[in-house]
Amino acid sequence: MAKGGTFAAKIAKGSSARLVRVCPKCGQNIVATKVVTSEKSDVKNSWKFNQRFVDVCKCNEAEVYPS
Ligand SMILES: [Zn+2]
């Protein structure tokens, strides 16, 4: 009568160990997304690009991805 409970428990443990964060407000997974923003430098009259990672979930996706 092998039920494989140990194996299932192992899988559950493995999946929970992955880096998945859930937003406490909206309950959606939080996804770290690379966002590139451009800034104009007045001094050099050239564009400068900034890369940063933003945590995106339902709460702020409209801000991060303006339609
Ligand atoms: Zn959220």
PDB file of the backbone (N, CA, C, O) and the ligand in Angstrom, with CONECT records:
HET     ZN  A 101       1
ATOM      1  N   MET A   1       0.840  -1.222   0.000  1.00  0.00           N
ATOM      2  CA  MET A   1       0.000   0.000   0.000  1.00  0.00           C
ATOM      3  C   MET A   1       0.868   1.262   0.000  1.00  0.00           C
ATOM      4  O   MET A   1       0.772   2.114   0.884  1.00  0.00           O
ATOM      5  N   ALA A   2       1.692   1.344  -0.994  1.00  0.00           N
ATOM      6  CA  ALA A   2       2.549   2.514  -1.056  1.00  0.00           C
ATOM      7  C   ALA A   2       1.754   3.704  -1.588  1.00  0.00           C
ATOM      8  O   ALA A   2       1.158   3.635  -2.663  1.00  0.00           O
ATOM      9  N   LYS A   3       1.754   4.725  -0.870  1.00  0.00           N
ATOM     10  CA  LYS A   3       0.985   5.905  -1.285  1.00  0.00           C
ATOM     11  C   LYS A   3       1.865   7.000  -1.891  1.00  0.00           C
ATOM     12  O   LYS A   3       1.369   7.956  -2.488  1.00  0.00           O
ATOM     13  N   GLY A   4       3.138   6.847  -1.731  1.00  0.00           N
ATOM     14  CA  GLY A   4       4.048   7.844  -2.292  1.00  0.00           C
ATOM     15  C   GLY A   4       3.960   9.187  -1.588  1.00  0.00           C
ATOM     16  O   GLY A   4       4.278  10.230  -2.159  1.00  0.00           O
ATOM     17  N   GLY A   5       3.530   9.141  -0.359  1.00  0.00           N
ATOM     18  CA  GLY A   5       3.376  10.391   0.394  1.00  0.00           C
ATOM     19  C   GLY A   5       4.693  11.120   0.575  1.00  0.00           C
ATOM     20  O   GLY A   5       4.753  12.349   0.533  1.00  0.00           O
ATOM     21  N   THR A   6       5.744  10.344   0.775  1.00  0.00           N
ATOM     22  CA  THR A   6       7.048  10.970   0.990  1.00  0.00           C
ATOM     23  C   THR A   6       7.508  11.716  -0.249  1.00  0.00           C
ATOM     24  O   THR A   6       8.058  12.816  -0.182  1.00  0.00           O
ATOM     25  N   PHE A   7       7.258  11.065  -1.400  1.00  0.00           N
ATOM     26  CA  PHE A   7       7.675  11.682  -2.653  1.00  0.00           C
ATOM     27  C   PHE A   7       6.904  12.983  -2.899  1.00  0.00           C
ATOM     28  O   PHE A   7       7.484  13.997  -3.285  1.00  0.00           O
ATOM     29  N   ALA A   8       5.606  12.938  -2.671  1.00  0.00           N
ATOM     30  CA  ALA A   8       4.771  14.129  -2.862  1.00  0.00           C
ATOM     31  C   ALA A   8       5.215  15.247  -1.934  1.00  0.00           C
ATOM     32  O   ALA A   8       5.248  16.417  -2.317  1.00  0.00           O
ATOM     33  N   ALA A   9       5.556  14.871  -0.710  1.00  0.00           N
ATOM     34  CA  ALA A   9       6.008  15.864   0.261  1.00  0.00           C
ATOM     35  C   ALA A   9       7.306  16.499  -0.205  1.00  0.00           C
ATOM     36  O   ALA A   9       7.544  17.693  -0.025  1.00  0.00           O
ATOM     37  N   LYS A  10       8.147  15.650  -0.818  1.00  0.00           N
ATOM     38  CA  LYS A  10       9.419  16.155  -1.332  1.00  0.00           C
ATOM     39  C   LYS A  10       9.187  17.204  -2.419  1.00  0.00           C
ATOM     40  O   LYS A  10       9.825  18.256  -2.441  1.00  0.00           O
ATOM     41  N   ILE A  11       8.258  16.887  -3.317  1.00  0.00           N
ATOM     42  CA  ILE A  11       7.954  17.827  -4.409  1.00  0.00           C
ATOM     43  C   ILE A  11       7.408  19.137  -3.846  1.00  0.00           C
ATOM     44  O   ILE A  11       7.801  20.224  -4.268  1.00  0.00           O
ATOM     45  N   ALA A  12       6.506  19.010  -2.896  1.00  0.00           N
ATOM     46  CA  ALA A  12       5.913  20.205  -2.296  1.00  0.00           C
ATOM     47  C   ALA A  12       6.983  21.073  -1.651  1.00  0.00           C
ATOM     48  O   ALA A  12       6.973  22.299  -1.761  1.00  0.00           O
ATOM     49  N   LYS A  13       7.905  20.395  -0.975  1.00  0.00           N
ATOM     50  CA  LYS A  13       8.988  21.120  -0.324  1.00  0.00           C
ATOM     51  C   LYS A  13       9.855  21.834  -1.362  1.00  0.00           C
ATOM     52  O   LYS A  13      10.236  22.992  -1.194  1.00  0.00           O
ATOM     53  N   GLY A  14      10.154  21.104  -2.442  1.00  0.00           N
ATOM     54  CA  GLY A  14      10.995  21.663  -3.491  1.00  0.00           C
ATOM     55  C   GLY A  14      10.362  22.878  -4.130  1.00  0.00           C
ATOM     56  O   GLY A  14      11.043  23.871  -4.388  1.00  0.00           O
ATOM     57  N   SER A  15       9.068  22.814  -4.389  1.00  0.00           N
ATOM     58  CA  SER A  15       8.429  23.934  -5.075  1.00  0.00           C
ATOM     59  C   SER A  15       8.313  25.146  -4.170  1.00  0.00           C
ATOM     60  O   SER A  15       8.393  26.280  -4.640  1.00  0.00           O
ATOM     61  N   SER A  16       8.128  24.922  -2.888  1.00  0.00           N
ATOM     62  CA  SER A  16       8.005  26.061  -1.981  1.00  0.00           C
ATOM     63  C   SER A  16       9.356  26.719  -1.744  1.00  0.00           C
ATOM     64  O   SER A  16       9.435  27.867  -1.307  1.00  0.00           O
ATOM     65  N   ALA A  17      10.420  25.971  -2.039  1.00  0.00           N
ATOM     66  CA  ALA A  17      11.752  26.521  -1.844  1.00  0.00           C
ATOM     67  C   ALA A  17      12.125  27.470  -2.969  1.00  0.00           C
ATOM     68  O   ALA A  17      13.073  28.245  -2.843  1.00  0.00           O
ATOM     69  N   ARG A  18      11.374  27.413  -4.086  1.00  0.00           N
ATOM     70  CA  ARG A  18      11.660  28.333  -5.173  1.00  0.00           C
ATOM     71  C   ARG A  18      11.341  29.761  -4.747  1.00  0.00           C
ATOM     72  O   ARG A  18      10.546  30.009  -3.840  1.00  0.00           O
ATOM     73  N   LEU A  19      11.984  30.670  -5.428  1.00  0.00           N
ATOM     74  CA  LEU A  19      11.831  32.065  -5.034  1.00  0.00           C
ATOM     75  C   LEU A  19      10.547  32.650  -5.627  1.00  0.00           C
ATOM     76  O   LEU A  19      10.569  33.370  -6.625  1.00  0.00           O
ATOM     77  N   VAL A  20       9.457  32.320  -4.992  1.00  0.00           N
ATOM     78  CA  VAL A  20       8.178  32.879  -5.422  1.00  0.00           C
ATOM     79  C   VAL A  20       7.619  33.687  -4.267  1.00  0.00           C
ATOM     80  O   VAL A  20       7.412  33.184  -3.163  1.00  0.00           O
ATOM     81  N   ARG A  21       7.387  34.937  -4.555  1.00  0.00           N
ATOM     82  CA  ARG A  21       6.814  35.799  -3.527  1.00  0.00           C
ATOM     83  C   ARG A  21       5.400  36.179  -3.939  1.00  0.00           C
ATOM     84  O   ARG A  21       5.119  36.386  -5.119  1.00  0.00           O
ATOM     85  N   VAL A  22       4.544  36.266  -2.986  1.00  0.00           N
ATOM     86  CA  VAL A  22       3.157  36.621  -3.267  1.00  0.00           C
ATOM     87  C   VAL A  22       2.844  37.916  -2.543  1.00  0.00           C
ATOM     88  O   VAL A  22       3.147  38.078  -1.360  1.00  0.00           O
ATOM     89  N   CYS A  23       2.236  38.828  -3.272  1.00  0.00           N
ATOM     90  CA  CYS A  23       1.880  40.113  -2.679  1.00  0.00           C
ATOM     91  C   CYS A  23       0.785  39.922  -1.643  1.00  0.00           C
ATOM     92  O   CYS A  23      -0.235  39.296  -1.932  1.00  0.00           O
ATOM     93  N   PRO A  24       0.978  40.447  -0.451  1.00  0.00           N
ATOM     94  CA  PRO A  24      -0.050  40.304   0.585  1.00  0.00           C
ATOM     95  C   PRO A  24      -1.307  41.116   0.292  1.00  0.00           C
ATOM     96  O   PRO A  24      -2.364  40.854   0.865  1.00  0.00           O
ATOM     97  N   LYS A  25      -1.195  42.096  -0.593  1.00  0.00           N
ATOM     98  CA  LYS A  25      -2.356  42.946  -0.894  1.00  0.00           C
ATOM     99  C   LYS A  25      -3.272  42.317  -1.934  1.00  0.00           C
ATOM    100  O   LYS A  25      -4.477  42.191  -1.715  1.00  0.00           O
ATOM    101  N   CYS A  26      -2.685  41.917  -3.086  1.00  0.00           N
ATOM    102  CA  CYS A  26      -3.522  41.427  -4.188  1.00  0.00           C
ATOM    103  C   CYS A  26      -3.454  39.917  -4.346  1.00  0.00           C
ATOM    104  O   CYS A  26      -4.262  39.340  -5.073  1.00  0.00           O
ATOM    105  N   GLY A  27      -2.505  39.265  -3.680  1.00  0.00           N
ATOM    106  CA  GLY A  27      -2.418  37.814  -3.749  1.00  0.00           C
ATOM    107  C   GLY A  27      -1.786  37.293  -5.023  1.00  0.00           C
ATOM    108  O   GLY A  27      -1.749  36.083  -5.244  1.00  0.00           O
ATOM    109  N   GLN A  28      -1.290  38.183  -5.861  1.00  0.00           N
ATOM    110  CA  GLN A  28      -0.645  37.768  -7.105  1.00  0.00           C
ATOM    111  C   GLN A  28       0.840  37.516  -6.858  1.00  0.00           C
ATOM    112  O   GLN A  28       1.434  38.061  -5.927  1.00  0.00           O
ATOM    113  N   ASN A  29       1.421  36.677  -7.714  1.00  0.00           N
ATOM    114  CA  ASN A  29       2.862  36.480  -7.639  1.00  0.00           C
ATOM    115  C   ASN A  29       3.574  37.789  -7.961  1.00  0.00           C
ATOM    116  O   ASN A  29       3.171  38.538  -8.851  1.00  0.00           O
ATOM    117  N   ILE A  30       4.620  38.036  -7.229  1.00  0.00           N
ATOM    118  CA  ILE A  30       5.434  39.208  -7.501  1.00  0.00           C
ATOM    119  C   ILE A  30       6.558  38.792  -8.430  1.00  0.00           C
ATOM    120  O   ILE A  30       7.302  37.854  -8.143  1.00  0.00           O
ATOM    121  N   VAL A  31       6.673  39.493  -9.538  1.00  0.00           N
ATOM    122  CA  VAL A  31       7.674  39.161 -10.537  1.00  0.00           C
ATOM    123  C   VAL A  31       8.674  40.307 -10.635  1.00  0.00           C
ATOM    124  O   VAL A  31       8.300  41.457 -10.867  1.00  0.00           O
ATOM    125  N   ALA A  32       9.928  39.983 -10.459  1.00  0.00           N
ATOM    126  CA  ALA A  32      10.965  40.998 -10.627  1.00  0.00           C
ATOM    127  C   ALA A  32      11.174  41.228 -12.115  1.00  0.00           C
ATOM    128  O   ALA A  32      11.555  40.315 -12.847  1.00  0.00           O
ATOM    129  N   THR A  33      10.923  42.448 -12.553  1.00  0.00           N
ATOM    130  CA  THR A  33      10.990  42.760 -13.975  1.00  0.00           C
ATOM    131  C   THR A  33      12.028  43.840 -14.204  1.00  0.00           C
ATOM    132  O   THR A  33      12.110  44.819 -13.462  1.00  0.00           O
ATOM    133  N   LYS A  34      12.818  43.640 -15.248  1.00  0.00           N
ATOM    134  CA  LYS A  34      13.822  44.650 -15.576  1.00  0.00           C
ATOM    135  C   LYS A  34      13.160  45.796 -16.314  1.00  0.00           C
ATOM    136  O   LYS A  34      12.501  45.593 -17.334  1.00  0.00           O
ATOM    137  N   VAL A  35      13.338  46.992 -15.798  1.00  0.00           N
ATOM    138  CA  VAL A  35      12.748  48.165 -16.407  1.00  0.00           C
ATOM    139  C   VAL A  35      13.870  49.103 -16.820  1.00  0.00           C
ATOM    140  O   VAL A  35      14.778  49.394 -16.042  1.00  0.00           O
ATOM    141  N   VAL A  36      13.790  49.570 -18.059  1.00  0.00           N
ATOM    142  CA  VAL A  36      14.793  50.512 -18.545  1.00  0.00           C
ATOM    143  C   VAL A  36      14.141  51.877 -18.663  1.00  0.00           C
ATOM    144  O   VAL A  36      13.155  52.051 -19.379  1.00  0.00           O
ATOM    145  N   THR A  37      14.695  52.821 -17.966  1.00  0.00           N
ATOM    146  CA  THR A  37      14.182  54.178 -18.048  1.00  0.00           C
ATOM    147  C   THR A  37      15.247  55.066 -18.686  1.00  0.00           C
ATOM    148  O   THR A  37      16.446  54.820 -18.551  1.00  0.00           O
ATOM    149  N   SER A  38      14.789  56.093 -19.377  1.00  0.00           N
ATOM    150  CA  SER A  38      15.739  57.000 -20.009  1.00  0.00           C
ATOM    151  C   SER A  38      15.631  58.369 -19.362  1.00  0.00           C
ATOM    152  O   SER A  38      14.540  58.844 -19.046  1.00  0.00           O
ATOM    153  N   GLU A  39      16.749  58.972 -19.178  1.00  0.00           N
ATOM    154  CA  GLU A  39      16.791  60.315 -18.609  1.00  0.00           C
ATOM    155  C   GLU A  39      17.622  61.180 -19.513  1.00  0.00           C
ATOM    156  O   GLU A  39      18.679  60.771 -19.993  1.00  0.00           O
ATOM    157  N   LYS A  40      17.139  62.378 -19.742  1.00  0.00           N
ATOM    158  CA  LYS A  40      17.935  63.272 -20.564  1.00  0.00           C
ATOM    159  C   LYS A  40      18.871  64.073 -19.676  1.00  0.00           C
ATOM    160  O   LYS A  40      18.464  64.713 -18.706  1.00  0.00           O
ATOM    161  N   SER A  41      20.110  64.013 -20.040  1.00  0.00           N
ATOM    162  CA  SER A  41      21.089  64.783 -19.302  1.00  0.00           C
ATOM    163  C   SER A  41      21.201  66.167 -19.931  1.00  0.00           C
ATOM    164  O   SER A  41      21.608  66.298 -21.085  1.00  0.00           O
ATOM    165  N   ASP A  42      20.842  67.193 -19.176  1.00  0.00           N
ATOM    166  CA  ASP A  42      20.860  68.553 -19.718  1.00  0.00           C
ATOM    167  C   ASP A  42      22.281  69.037 -19.988  1.00  0.00           C
ATOM    168  O   ASP A  42      22.531  69.826 -20.899  1.00  0.00           O
ATOM    169  N   VAL A  43      23.178  68.552 -19.189  1.00  0.00           N
ATOM    170  CA  VAL A  43      24.551  69.020 -19.306  1.00  0.00           C
ATOM    171  C   VAL A  43      25.176  68.566 -20.621  1.00  0.00           C
ATOM    172  O   VAL A  43      25.762  69.354 -21.362  1.00  0.00           O
ATOM    173  N   LYS A  44      25.030  67.270 -20.883  1.00  0.00           N
ATOM    174  CA  LYS A  44      25.660  66.726 -22.079  1.00  0.00           C
ATOM    175  C   LYS A  44      24.712  66.704 -23.268  1.00  0.00           C
ATOM    176  O   LYS A  44      25.116  66.391 -24.388  1.00  0.00           O
ATOM    177  N   ASN A  45      23.444  67.040 -23.018  1.00  0.00           N
ATOM    178  CA  ASN A  45      22.426  66.983 -24.061  1.00  0.00           C
ATOM    179  C   ASN A  45      22.369  65.599 -24.699  1.00  0.00           C
ATOM    180  O   ASN A  45      22.287  65.460 -25.919  1.00  0.00           O
ATOM    181  N   SER A  46      22.415  64.600 -23.857  1.00  0.00           N
ATOM    182  CA  SER A  46      22.360  63.222 -24.348  1.00  0.00           C
ATOM    183  C   SER A  46      21.463  62.402 -23.423  1.00  0.00           C
ATOM    184  O   SER A  46      21.162  62.801 -22.297  1.00  0.00           O
ATOM    185  N   TRP A  47      21.057  61.269 -23.924  1.00  0.00           N
ATOM    186  CA  TRP A  47      20.188  60.405 -23.141  1.00  0.00           C
ATOM    187  C   TRP A  47      20.996  59.385 -22.369  1.00  0.00           C
ATOM    188  O   TRP A  47      21.996  58.840 -22.838  1.00  0.00           O
ATOM    189  N   LYS A  48      20.520  59.159 -21.185  1.00  0.00           N
ATOM    190  CA  LYS A  48      21.186  58.204 -20.317  1.00  0.00           C
ATOM    191  C   LYS A  48      20.152  57.152 -19.939  1.00  0.00           C
ATOM    192  O   LYS A  48      19.017  57.490 -19.601  1.00  0.00           O
ATOM    193  N   PHE A  49      20.526  55.908 -19.992  1.00  0.00           N
ATOM    194  CA  PHE A  49      19.590  54.835 -19.704  1.00  0.00           C
ATOM    195  C   PHE A  49      19.905  54.190 -18.360  1.00  0.00           C
ATOM    196  O   PHE A  49      21.052  53.884 -18.035  1.00  0.00           O
ATOM    197  N   ASN A  50      18.853  54.003 -17.609  1.00  0.00           N
ATOM    198  CA  ASN A  50      18.997  53.346 -16.319  1.00  0.00           C
ATOM    199  C   ASN A  50      18.264  52.013 -16.350  1.00  0.00           C
ATOM    200  O   ASN A  50      17.125  51.930 -16.811  1.00  0.00           O
ATOM    201  N   GLN A  51      18.905  51.003 -15.873  1.00  0.00           N
ATOM    202  CA  GLN A  51      18.257  49.710 -15.741  1.00  0.00           C
ATOM    203  C   GLN A  51      18.065  49.397 -14.276  1.00  0.00           C
ATOM    204  O   GLN A  51      18.972  49.552 -13.459  1.00  0.00           O
ATOM    205  N   ARG A  52      16.878  48.960 -13.970  1.00  0.00           N
ATOM    206  CA  ARG A  52      16.653  48.548 -12.593  1.00  0.00           C
ATOM    207  C   ARG A  52      15.602  47.458 -12.569  1.00  0.00           C
ATOM    208  O   ARG A  52      14.847  47.285 -13.526  1.00  0.00           O
ATOM    209  N   PHE A  53      15.559  46.728 -11.470  1.00  0.00           N
ATOM    210  CA  PHE A  53      14.568  45.672 -11.319  1.00  0.00           C
ATOM    211  C   PHE A  53      13.454  46.175 -10.418  1.00  0.00           C
ATOM    212  O   PHE A  53      13.683  46.718  -9.337  1.00  0.00           O
ATOM    213  N   VAL A  54      12.241  45.973 -10.908  1.00  0.00           N
ATOM    214  CA  VAL A  54      11.075  46.407 -10.159  1.00  0.00           C
ATOM    215  C   VAL A  54      10.222  45.185  -9.843  1.00  0.00           C
ATOM    216  O   VAL A  54      10.004  44.332 -10.702  1.00  0.00           O
ATOM    217  N   ASP A  55       9.750  45.110  -8.623  1.00  0.00           N
ATOM    218  CA  ASP A  55       8.832  44.040  -8.257  1.00  0.00           C
ATOM    219  C   ASP A  55       7.438  44.400  -8.759  1.00  0.00           C
ATOM    220  O   ASP A  55       6.852  45.398  -8.341  1.00  0.00           O
ATOM    221  N   VAL A  56       6.921  43.580  -9.654  1.00  0.00           N
ATOM    222  CA  VAL A  56       5.640  43.887 -10.275  1.00  0.00           C
ATOM    223  C   VAL A  56       4.582  42.885  -9.841  1.00  0.00           C
ATOM    224  O   VAL A  56       4.798  41.674  -9.888  1.00  0.00           O
ATOM    225  N   CYS A  57       3.444  43.401  -9.421  1.00  0.00           N
ATOM    226  CA  CYS A  57       2.267  42.578  -9.165  1.00  0.00           C
ATOM    227  C   CYS A  57       1.060  43.403  -9.617  1.00  0.00           C
ATOM    228  O   CYS A  57       1.225  44.472 -10.205  1.00  0.00           O
ATOM    229  N   LYS A  58      -0.139  42.917  -9.348  1.00  0.00           N
ATOM    230  CA  LYS A  58      -1.350  43.625  -9.767  1.00  0.00           C
ATOM    231  C   LYS A  58      -1.393  45.075  -9.274  1.00  0.00           C
ATOM    232  O   LYS A  58      -1.935  45.952  -9.947  1.00  0.00           O
ATOM    233  N   CYS A  59      -0.814  45.316  -8.090  1.00  0.00           N
ATOM    234  CA  CYS A  59      -0.898  46.634  -7.474  1.00  0.00           C
ATOM    235  C   CYS A  59      -0.226  47.724  -8.307  1.00  0.00           C
ATOM    236  O   CYS A  59      -0.710  48.854  -8.370  1.00  0.00           O
ATOM    237  N   ASN A  60       0.883  47.378  -8.941  1.00  0.00           N
ATOM    238  CA  ASN A  60       1.637  48.431  -9.617  1.00  0.00           C
ATOM    239  C   ASN A  60       1.895  48.154 -11.089  1.00  0.00           C
ATOM    240  O   ASN A  60       2.655  48.886 -11.722  1.00  0.00           O
ATOM    241  N   GLU A  61       1.276  47.106 -11.658  1.00  0.00           N
ATOM    242  CA  GLU A  61       1.591  46.780 -13.047  1.00  0.00           C
ATOM    243  C   GLU A  61       1.160  47.894 -14.001  1.00  0.00           C
ATOM    244  O   GLU A  61       1.775  48.088 -15.050  1.00  0.00           O
ATOM    245  N   ALA A  62       0.107  48.624 -13.640  1.00  0.00           N
ATOM    246  CA  ALA A  62      -0.337  49.720 -14.506  1.00  0.00           C
ATOM    247  C   ALA A  62       0.692  50.855 -14.540  1.00  0.00           C
ATOM    248  O   ALA A  62       0.836  51.551 -15.545  1.00  0.00           O
ATOM    249  N   GLU A  63       1.396  51.023 -13.429  1.00  0.00           N
ATOM    250  CA  GLU A  63       2.427  52.055 -13.384  1.00  0.00           C
ATOM    251  C   GLU A  63       3.669  51.626 -14.154  1.00  0.00           C
ATOM    252  O   GLU A  63       4.312  52.422 -14.839  1.00  0.00           O
ATOM    253  N   VAL A  64       3.985  50.333 -14.016  1.00  0.00           N
ATOM    254  CA  VAL A  64       5.209  49.833 -14.642  1.00  0.00           C
ATOM    255  C   VAL A  64       5.011  49.655 -16.146  1.00  0.00           C
ATOM    256  O   VAL A  64       5.920  49.904 -16.938  1.00  0.00           O
ATOM    257  N   TYR A  65       3.812  49.220 -16.524  1.00  0.00           N
ATOM    258  CA  TYR A  65       3.509  49.035 -17.939  1.00  0.00           C
ATOM    259  C   TYR A  65       2.397  49.988 -18.354  1.00  0.00           C
ATOM    260  O   TYR A  65       1.254  49.558 -18.507  1.00  0.00           O
ATOM    261  N   PRO A  66       2.694  51.251 -18.538  1.00  0.00           N
ATOM    262  CA  PRO A  66       1.649  52.186 -18.948  1.00  0.00           C
ATOM    263  C   PRO A  66       1.150  51.837 -20.348  1.00  0.00           C
ATOM    264  O   PRO A  66       1.945  51.588 -21.255  1.00  0.00           O
ATOM    265  N   SER A  67      -0.168  51.822 -20.515  1.00  0.00           N
ATOM    266  CA  SER A  67      -0.701  51.415 -21.812  1.00  0.00           C
ATOM    267  C   SER A  67      -0.792  52.599 -22.759  1.00  0.00           C
ATOM    268  O   SER A  67      -1.220  52.443 -23.903  1.00  0.00           O
TER     269      SER A  67
HETATM  270 ZN    ZN A 101       0.025  43.493  -5.161  1.00  0.00          ZN2+
END
